[in-house]
Amino acid sequence: MRTFFLIPLLVPGVAFCQASNPVSTPVSSLSIPVSTQDRARTLLADSLKDKNPDTRKHAVQSLGLVSPTEPYLSQLEAMLADKDVEVRLATITSLVDLRTPRTVAILLKALDSDVPEVSFAAAKALWTLDEAAGREALVSVLGGETKSQSNFITRQKRDALRMLHTPTTLFLFTLKEGAAFAPVPGLGAGFSSLLGILADPGVSGRAAAALLLSRDTGAEVLQAFRDALTDGDWSVRAAAVHSIAVRDDPALQADLVPLLDDKKEAVRVRAAAGFLRLEVIKSASATAAKIPKRQ
């Protein structure tokens, strides 16, 4: 586990998520109409086309929570052509989240980007996937700091090496080492969504604590997440939505429905992605139950 650097940030907020409140009865997902699925899909699709780049970025980050199937995968890949750099960076992180057979080929194309931040993000992403191209790119850049020429990238892009010292890189390193980010097969780890919340300068200690406890299965923690869904702080609501989604429990699906109307886009798109994630799990379970067991 290489996430010790987070502890000082998270300690002030941990108490909130460990409050011993009585556990409420889970909201049944059986009453959710099929139209809600369409609404969630439409919400995500519209957010990806929104004029506000922040809205598009949040949508891209949220796609890391959903299954790497169509249309989500193609929608995500298309965002690498977005005119906003922050959106493209978020897209790369979500692609690493989903780790499909197409991920490496797409990242190799991004490696040739004329935008320094994008090419470096692609190099780091390829490195987390143990791809030789990522390692070669970073080694080349490192060598270029002392050589007159680099065989990989221009001086302008070498200057962007400073980004390797950001929290993003530290999170990518923990992701590479598999520290607490083990997704359900066929689903994204939700890393991009998590990083998007923590990257906001206004994120609270309580939100960070909720994210740290996202894999905790305790009943009192679940109750704290449910209470946080109506918190006045958007980052706490977003963290609670994310943490409920990655519990991978379809019984919690209905808890996310009210958040589709949240006033903050960062919360709305995560609620939509989380709802669809749990729908995938629910459908897979139903299909598995129909398959006769061998005697």
N, C-alpha and C positions, 0 to 999 in steps of 0.2 A: 504493500500500500504506500503510494507516494503522494498522498494528499495532505500531509501534515502542515503544509504552508497555509492551508485554509483555516486551521483551527482558531487562530487569533481573531479572524474576521467573524467566525460563526459562534463563538462562545456566548456573546451577549444575547443571541436570539434563541439559543437552544431551549431555554426554559419554556418559551412560548409553545413550542411543539411537543413538550412533554407534560403539558398540563393534564391532570387526571380528571377530565370531564366524563360524565356518563356517556356511554356509547348509544347513539340513536339507532333506530332500526333502519337498515339499508333501504334505499329507495329502489323498488323493483324496476328492472329494465324491461320487463315484459310488456309494459304499457306504452313503450316508446313507439310511435308510428314510423313506418318506413320513410315517410316524407321528411323526417328529421335527418335521416342520412343524406338525402338530396340537399337539404338546407345546409348541412355541414360542408358537403362537397362544393356547393355553390359559393359559400362564404369564403372558403379557401381560394377557389378559382378567381373570384372577384378581387380578393386581396392581393393576389399575385399580379393583377393588372392595374392596381390602384395607382393614381398619379403620385401619391405620397411615397417616397422611397422607404421611409421607416415602416410603413404598412407592408410593403412588399418584403422588406427584410424580415419582419416578424413572421410573415406567412412562410417564407423560405425556411426559417429556423424551425417552425412548427412541423414542416414536412418531414423532418428527421424523426418525428414521433410515429409517423404512419408507416404502413407496410410498403416495401419497395416494389409495388405493383403499379399497373396502369390504372388511371391516368397520372397518378402522383409522381412516378419516376420521370416520365417525360416532361411533366410540368416543371419539376425541379431542375432537370438538365437544361431546359430552355432558359432558365434564369441566369445561366453563366454568360448570356449575351446581354444581360441587363445593363443599362447605361450607367447605373450607380455602382460604384466600387464596393461599397459596404454590402450591397445585395449580393454581388458576386462572391465576396468573401464568405458570407453566410451560406451561400449555395455550396461552396467547397466543403465547409464543415459538415453540412447535412449529407453530402454525398459520402463522406467518410463514415458518418453515422450509419447509413444504410448498407454500405459495402456490397454492392451488387457486382456481377461479372462485368458490367459496363463501366464501373467507377474508374478503374485505372486508365482505360482508353480516354475517357473524358478529361481526367486530370492531366494526362500527358499533353493534351491539346491546350489546356489552361496554362501549362508550364511555359508555353511559347507566347503568352500574353505580353503585350507592349506595356501593360500597367504593372509597375514593380510590385505593388502589394499583392496583386492577383498571382503573378508568377511565383512569388515567394510562398504564398499560401498553398499553391499547388505543390511546390517542392516539399513543404512540411507535411502536407497531407499524404503524399506518396511515401514519404519516410515512415509515417505512422503505419502504413500498409506494408512495410517491409519491401517496397519496390526499389530496385537498384537505381532507377532514374532519380528518385528523390534524394537518396544518399549522395549520388554523384553531383547533383545540383548543389547541395549544401556544402559538400567538400570543396567544390569548385569555387563557391562564393567565399568560403573561409580562406582558401588559398589566395584568392584575389585581393584580400585585405593587405597582403604584403607584396604581391607581384604587380608588375606594371600592367599586365593584361590578364583577363580572365577568359577561359575558354567556354564559359557558360553564359555570362551576362555582363551588361555594361556597368560602368562605375555607378551610374545613377541607381541601378537595381541593387548593386552591392551595398549601397548606403542604406537600403531598406532592411539590411540584416539586423538592424537595431530592433526590428519587430520580433526577432527571435527571443527577446528578453521580456516580452509581454505576458500577462496571465494566460492569453490564448495558447501560447506555446506550452506553458506548464500543464494546462489541461490536456493538450494534445499528447503530451508525454505520458500522463497518467492513463489516457485512453489507450495508447499504444501498449502499455504494460497491463492493461485489463483491470485497473483498480476501480472496482465498484461500478463498472459500466458493462455488464454482461447482458445483452439484450435477449429477448425471446427469439428463437430462430424464426426468420421471416419478417421480423419487425426491427425498426430502428432503435438505437440505444437512447435516443432523445438527448444526446450530447449537445447538439447545436441549439436546441431549445433551452437547455440549462445554461449554456454559455451566454446566450442572448440575454437572459435575465440578469445574470451576474455582471455582464459587461456594462449595464446601464449605471451611470454614476449615481442615480437616485435609489438604487436597490437597498433595501433595509436589511438589518441583521436578522430579522425574523424570517424574511424571504430566503436568505442564505441558509438559515437553519432548516427551513422546510425542505430545501433542495438536498441538504446533507442527509436528512431523514427519509428521503424519498423511497428508499428500499427497506425501511423499517416496517414490519408487518404488525406491530402492536396495535391493539384496539384503541388505546388512548391517543396514539399518534394519528390514526385515521380520523378520530373525532376532532382532533386539532386541525387537520386538513379541511374537514367539512366546515368547521367554524371559520376558517380562513377564507373560504370562498366568498364570504360577504364582508371581508375586511375592507376598511376604507383606503388602504394602501394597495395600489394596483400591483406592485411587485409581489406582495404577499399573496394576492389572489392568483396571479400568474404562476407563482411557485406552487401553490396548492393544486391548481389545475394540472400542472406538469406532474407533480408527485402522485396524484390520484391516477393519472393516465398510466404511468410506468409501474403501478402496482399490478397492472395486467389482469384486473378483476372485472369481468363484464357486469357484475352486480352493481358496480359503481357508475355505470354508464349514465344513468339518469341524473346523477349528481352534477354532471357537466352541462346538461341541457340549458339551465338558466343562464349560464355564462356565455352562451351564444349571443346574448343580448347585452353583454357587458359594454360599458362606455369606452373601454380601452381596447384598442385593436390587438395589443400584445396578449391580452387575456382571451379575446374572442377567437383568434385564430388557433390558439393552443387548445381551447375548449373544443373547437371543431376537429382538430387533428386528433385530440385525445379520444373524442367520441368515436371517430372512425377507426382508431387503433383498437379500441375495445370491441367494436363491431366485428373486426377481423377475427379477434380471438374467440368471440362468441360463435361466429359462423363456423370456425374451424372445429370448435368443441362439438357443435351440433353434428357436423359431418362425421367426425370421428366416432360419435355415439351410434351412428347408423351402420357403421362397418361391423359385420359379424366377427366376433372373436374366435380364433382358432381353438379347437378343443385340444 
